[in-house]
Amino acid sequence: MTLELALAQRLRFLARVVHKESRHLATTDQRLFASAFTIDRARQLETDPDLAERVEAFVGRIGRLQDTLGDKLLPALLAEALQTGHEFVAALTTAARIMIAESERRIPAPG
């Protein structure tokens, strides 16, 4: 197996993992944030095991997704970029900027 083929297979595998982790995170997000997460709900964490489990699941899933993206997928994409040229790096940079802007748009301002 060539290095390019192995890297392509690794990228496909990681893309599937990220997609699955994203779906699970979205499901937990919908359940946890179906209503506003207020200070009162945060205070309920000690007495509401279901809510505490949903928060724990959300934190765990977002952590796993972040680890998969940062520790596995992005390094593999960068390895591919080094093999295919600067156009790919530029595309990754643009994608990262779009993702950051999108995530900032979804996070409500405090207060």
Secondary structure, DSSP 8 states (H G I E B T S, - for coil): --HHHHHHHHHHHHHHHHHHHHHHHHHHHHHHTSS---HHHHHGGGT-HHHHHHHHHHHHHHHHHHHIIIIIIHHHHHHHHHHH-HHHHHHHHHHHHHHHHHHHHHS----
